[in-house]
């Protein structure tokens, strides 16, 4: 892509902007495009097939210039990866407001989006790519780890030891799966069509081995299962070829899921029956034929997952849009296995729990160690969090700025944020700390094939909630707020919001992060209480979230 160049975020405490809010946005934008972090940084693609950090290199340069020159009471407006205005607001307002890929519903189709994208008028922001808070594969790792922990609890006596998980995709999201499985004691057989991605996960410590063939891969994970040994093995092949072959052989793993970029039938998924090079040539020369072959392959892939489930495997969708694509391609039974939120995560969402992540702007590993210690100290009785943080500190290889993620809930996130602000204020860390989350969170997304699948009151497709979430976070004083369309499931299938707040070690930042990190997960409790989930209703009562009642009362009162 014209203008491509290596990008790396500044380190240390020296400002290159006029405020830490703008500086944090600049560093996280650049961190998204760090070669250690991004999948195709020369194309501005961070992850997820075509999830970009900026629309073009010219737009990137204009964003950087705007952030460096804007006043501390200015706000930058970014429309699908392009800066469109710097406006005077106030120092308590967000420094950046972002909207990505938003289309009027009647025109919200992949075809219309691609027309606009090809004309340079729009870009796909995925989730944390276009909101500048991606932290590498670790960003999805803890949620994946928690999901497999719940799989183990529900089906295998609280451990995956002695089991084999079959999955696909080792990209920016899927690359977390092998380490999440082995972290729960299991063996993982990971099918990845691109040898570069498999090698990248091996080099970064997320994957243990790459097999020479499918037979070799099966032999390795079967040996590990027999020995109850944790092991992850990649096979370089196409899922739509491999899974039907396993069905024909009668080979059934214990768990089956998938994290290929199936939401993007043109840039994310690779049709079967051809080499990767042949597929890339077809993508460039005949995109419509490529899309048709890609969707047909997804139908075969999904059908094989259904067949493996009928043969006894525990099968679940990991939210990549495969089932919806397969159904659109003519496979009627695509939704016969559940999504991971319905099956394993919704009780966490109902309590306002979700993916809390942070990055150390200093670039110092010592600062990350200090934040890890602060989190462990803040939640001494949370055994799962204690195990996770220690596991991540030992096993997770960093990408870009030192960063961490852990799932914490309503009433907890602001305590972690306050602890970080105290570290900055006291000088225990070198520079401010960026606090954000995935868009996949309790109250920030409407996605009927993923986060909001099967809502109790039938409100799967109601997108008021992510908009309310973004508006509330803006009013609460977040450092930057984003609203996106499409995410990990594709154009026309989701609306979602992101938020970032910076711990600067000041009275103002302490107040902002307390409000943001209370109100943001609070929308998750409200969303699920409104849908009739008893866990959310009970949580609201216990923590004192005020819920207006239709009889004119309020229950419970505000927490003082």
N, C-alpha and C positions, 0 to 999 in steps of 0.2 A: 504494500500500500504506500502511496506517495507520502513522503514526510516521515516514514518509519524511522525510529531511532531507539537505542536502549534507554529505558526509563528506570530510575531508582529514587525512592523517596529520600529527602534529607534526613539526617540523624541529628541528635543532640538538642540543645536548648536554644540555639540561635534561631531567631525568627527570620523568615524570608517574606512574611506577610505582615499586615498591621495589627492582627489579632490572632490569638491562639485558635479561635473558631475557624477562621479562614485557613490558617496554617494546617490545622488538623484535616480539613477537607482536602487541601492540596496534597498533603503527604499520603492520605489514604487513596486518593485518585491515583497518584503515582505508584503507590504500593500495589494497587490492583494490576498495574501493567509491568511490574517488576518481572523479569524473565524467570525468577524463581517461583512466581505466583501464577502468572497468566499462561494460558494454553497456547495462544497465538498472539503474543504482544505486538508483533509487527502489523497485524491487522486490527489491533485494538480489542481483540476478542479475549475475554478473561476466562470464561468457561461456558458450558451449556450449549455447545454448538456454535451459537452466534451472539452470545451475551457480551455486549460491548461496554466499555467504560466511557467512551466518547464517540460521537458520530463519525468524525474524521480527524485526521491529524491537524487540520486547520482549526477545527472546533476545539480540539484538545488544547492547542496553543492559546486560543482565545480564552478558554476556561482558566488556564494557568495564569495568564496575564491579568484577568479579572480578579482572581483570588489574591494575587500579589499586590494589586493596586487599590482594591476597594477599602473604604474606611471601616473602622470597627462597628459603625452603626448602619452599614450597607447590607443588603441582601441580594445575592446573585440568583437569577432565575434561569433554569436550565430546561430546555424543551427537547426531549429525546436526544440527549447527548450534545446539544448545541447551546451555548450561552446566548440568551436573547435579551437580557437586561440586567443592569445593576441599579437597584432602587434604594432610596433612603428609608429605613425603618427605625429601629432603635437597638441598643446593645443587647437587650433581652430577647430580641427576635432571632429566628434562625439566620445563619449566615448564608445558607443555600437552600433553595426549594427546587425540587426536581420532579418532573413528570415524564414518564417514558412509555411510549407505544400506545398511548390512550386513543382509542378509536370509538366513534359513535357506534352503539351496538349493531345497527343494521349493516355497517361496513366493517365490522370487526372480524374479518376473515383472513386466513393466512395469505390468500392470493392478493387481496387489496393491500395488506401490509407490505408484501414483497414489492408491489408496484411502487409504493411510497419509498421503501428502503432503497430500491434500485435507482430511484430518482434523487437520492440523497436528502430526502425530506423526513426521515425517521430512522430510528435504530431500535434494536431489541435490547432491553436493559437486563433481561433475565431477572434475577432477584438482587443479589448483592454486587453484581458486576456494575450495573448502571447506577447504583446508589453508593458506590465507593466504600464498601465495608466488607469486601471479600477478604478472607485471611488464608486462602489456600484450602487444601483438602481438609485440614483440621476443622474448618468452619462447619462442615456437615458431620464430622466424625463423632462428636459426642451424642448428637441426636440419633445417629445410626447405631452407636454403641448402646444407647438407652433402649432403642427399639429391639435390638437383638437380646438385650437383657430381659425384656418383657417376653419375647418369643421363648427364651429359655425357661422363664418362670411359668408360663402358661402350658408349655408342651413337654419340657424335658427335665423337670426336677431342678430348675434354677441354674442349670449349666448347659452349655453347648458341647462340653466334652463328650466324645464318643458320637458326634454327629457330623454330617457333611452338609454345608450350605452351597447351593449352586446359584450363581448370579452372573450378571453381564454388565459390562461397562466399567472402565477404570479411568474415566475422565475426572473433571474437577469435582463432581459429586460422587460418582461411583467409586472413585479411588479410595474412599474412606471404608468401603465395605470389608475388604480383607482384614484390616486391622481391627475393625469393630467385631468381626466374628472371632478372630483369634483372641482378642481381649476378653471374650466371654468363654474361652476355652475350646472353641470348635475348629473344625477344618473347613476351608473355603476353596471351592473350585470356581475361578473367575474367568469368564470368557470375554476377551477383548480383541476387537478386529484390528486395532492399530498397534503394531509392535512398539512404536515410540512411547505410547501411553503406558503400556505394560512395563517397559524399562524404566520409565520415569517413576512409577510407583515403587519399583524395586529399589531404585537409587535413593528414594526418599524414605525408605524404611516402612512403607505401608504394606508392602507385599514381600513374602518370603522367597518365593521361587517362581521361575518361568519354566514350564514343561516343554519338552521337545515335540509332543503330540498330544492329542486327546487321550489316547490310551495311556500314555505316560502320566498325564495329569490325573486321570482316574486312579491309576495304581498308587500314586503318591498320597492322594487324600484318603483312599481306602486304608492304606497302611497307618496313616495318622489316626483315622477313626478307630481302628482296631486297638491302637495303643493309647487311645484317649489323649492324644497329643494335639496341641494347637498348631495349625499349619495353614498357610495360604499359598495357593498355587494358581498361576495364570496359564491359560491356554490361548494362544493367538489364533483366533478363528472368529467366525460370525455366529452369533447366537441363533439366528434363524436357520442356520445349517446344523449347528451342534445339538440344540434341544430336541428337534424332531428325530435326530439320529439316536439320541439317548432313549427316547420313547420307543423307537423301533427295537433297540437292544433290550429293552426292559430294565434298564438301569435307573433306579429311583433314589435320589438323594433324600435327606431328611427335611430340608428346607429349600424353598425356591423363591427367589425374588429377582429384581432386575433394576439396573440404573443406567441403561443406555440413554442417550439423549433422544428418546422417541418423540418428545413433544415437537421436535423440529425435523420434519420428514425430508427436508432438503439439505440442511447443513449439519444435522446432528446424527441421523441414523444412516447406516450403510446397508443397501440391499444385499441379499444373499445371492449365491450362485455366480459370484464374480470376485476377482481380486480387489483389494483396496485401491490399487492404482487404476484399475478399470472403472471402478465406481467413481473415483474422483474425475476421471475424464468424462464420464457420462454426466456427472453433475454439472460440469462446465458447458458441455456441448448441447445436452438435451435435458434441461431441468425438469420439464413436465414429465417426461418418461421416467426420469430418476424418481420423482415424487410418487408416481404410480407404482414403480417397482419397490420403492421403500415401504409404502403402505402395505403392499401384498406380503412383503417379508415380515412386517410386524404382525400381520394376521397369523402367519405360520408360527412365529415366535410365541405369540400369546396362546394359540391353540395347543402348542406343546406344553406350556406351563399349566394349562387347564388339565391336560392329559396326565401330567406328572402329579397334580393334585389328586386326581381320581385314582391314581396308583398308590396314594398314601402319603405323599409329601405335604408338608405345611407350606402353603403358597400364599404370598401376599404381594400386592403391588406397592412399590416404593415411591409412587407419586410422580412418575416421569411421563405420563400420558400414553403409555403403551396400550392400555385397555381401550381408551377412547379411539385411538387410531385404528386399532384392530377391528373395533365395532364398525367404524366408518368404512373400513375396507371389506365388510361383509361377514365378519365372524360374530355371530349372534350371541355366543356364550362368553364374550370377552369379560363381562363383569361378574362371572360366576365365582371369582375369588375376591376377597376384600382388599381395600386399601389399608396402608399401615396405620393411618390415623384412626380409622374406625376400629381396627383390630387391637391396637396397642397404645396409642398416644392420647386419645381424647380425654381420659381422666386427668392427665397432666394439664392439658389445655383448660379444662374446666376449673382447675385450681389457679389458673393464671401462670402456670409454669411453662417455660420455653427457653429458647437458645440465647443466653446472655453471653456476649463475646466482648473482648477488649483487645487493644493493641497498644504497645508502648512506643510513643513517638520518639523517645530517645534512641531507639534501636538497640538498647542495652539488654543483654540476657539477664543481668543482675536486676534490672527493673522488673522483668517478667517473674523472676524468682520471688521478688518482694510481693508482687500482686498475688502469686500463687499462695504464699504464706498468709497473706491477709485474708484470702477467701477461706482457707482452711481454719483460720482462727475465728472468722465470723460465723461459721456454721459447723461447730465441733461435733454436733450430734447427727449430722447428715452423713450416714455411712456411705451411701452411694456416691455423693459428691466427694467425700474424702478419698475413696478408692479411685475415682475418675481423675482427680487433679494429680494424684501421685502417679497414676498410670501414664497420663499425658506428659507429665514432666520427664518421665523416664523414656517413653517410647516414641513420642511425637517429634519428628524432625521439623524445625521451623522453616517457613517460607516467607521471605520478605521481612517486614517488621515483626519483632517478637510479639506473639499473640496467643490467646487462650480462649476457650469457650467452655461453658458448663451450663447445665439446665438448672435454673432456680425460678422460684415462683413469686406470686404477689406477696408483698411484705418482706421479701428477701433481696430483690434486685437493688432497691434503693440503699439497703444496708451495705451491700458490696460496693456500690458506687460511692457511698460516704466514706468507706474505708479507703478506697483509692484516692479520693480527694484529700483525705488526711495524709496519705503518703506523699502526695505532691506538696501539700502545705508545709509539711515538716522537713522536706528535702530528702526524704528517704528514697525517693526516686529522682532521676535526673530531669525529667520533663513530664508534661501532662500526659494523661492516659485517655485514649478514645474508647468510649463504651457504646456498643451497638448491639445488633441482633440480626438473625436471619429474618426475612419477610415471612417465613414459615413460623408463625407464632400464634398465640392463643386468640388474639382478637384483631389481627392485622390483615386477614386474608379472606377472600371469598373464592373458593375453588371447589366446585361440586365433584370433581374427580379426584380430589386429594384432601386438603385440610377440612373442608366442610362437607365431605361426602356423608350422606345418610344422617343429616341433622335430625334430631328428634321431632322438631316441629315443621320439618319440610322446607326450611329456609336455606337450603344448600347454595342457591344461586343469588341470594340477597347480598349485594355489594355495598350496602350502606355502611356496614361495619368497618371495612378498611378505610373508607373515606372519613368516617367519624374518628377513627384512630389517628389518621394523619392530621386532621384538624385539631384534635385534642393535644397531640404532641407539639404542634406548632404553637398553640396557645400556652402550653406548659413551659416553653422556652428551650426546646431542643436545638442543637447546634445545626443540624440539617435534617430535613424530612423529605421523603420521596414517595410517590405513588406510581405504580407500574401496572402494566397489563401483560398477561401471558405467563410470566415466570417459568417454572419448570414443567408446565403442562401445555402451553401453546396459546397462540392468539385466539381470542374468543372464549377462553376457558377459565380465566381467573383475573381478579383485580386484587392487588396487594400493596401494602405500605411498609416503608422502612423508616427507622429513626436512629439518630446518633446524637450523643451528648458527650461533652468533654469535661473531664475532671481536671480543673486548672489550679486547684488549691486556693481558691478565693471564696469569700462569703457568697458572691453571686453564683459561682458555679456550684457550690454546695446546695444552694436553694433550687437551682435549675434541675440538677440531676435528681434531687429528692422528689421534685414534682414529676419529672418525666418518668423516672423509674418506678414511681408509684402508679401514675395514671395509665401508662402504656400497658402493663400487664393487667391493670384493672379492667380495661375494655374486654379482655378475654374472659374474665369472670362474669362481667355484665352480659356479654354475648351469649355465653352458655347458660347463665341463669335465665335469660330471656327465652332461651329455647327449651327450658324445662329440665335441665340436668340438675339432679339433686346435689351432686358434689359441688357445683357452682353456687347453688342456692345456699348450701351450708357454709361454703367458704365466705360468701358475702356476709352472712350473719356473723361468722366468727371474727372476721377482720374489720367489720364495720363499714363496708361499702354501702352507700345510700342508694337504694333501689326504689324509685317512685312506684306506687301501687295505683291501680286504676280506680280504687275506691277513695283516692285522695290522701291516703296516708303514705308514710315513707317507712320502709323497713329494710335494714335496721338504721339507726341514726348514724350520722358521721362519726368516724373514729376521731377522738380528740388527740 
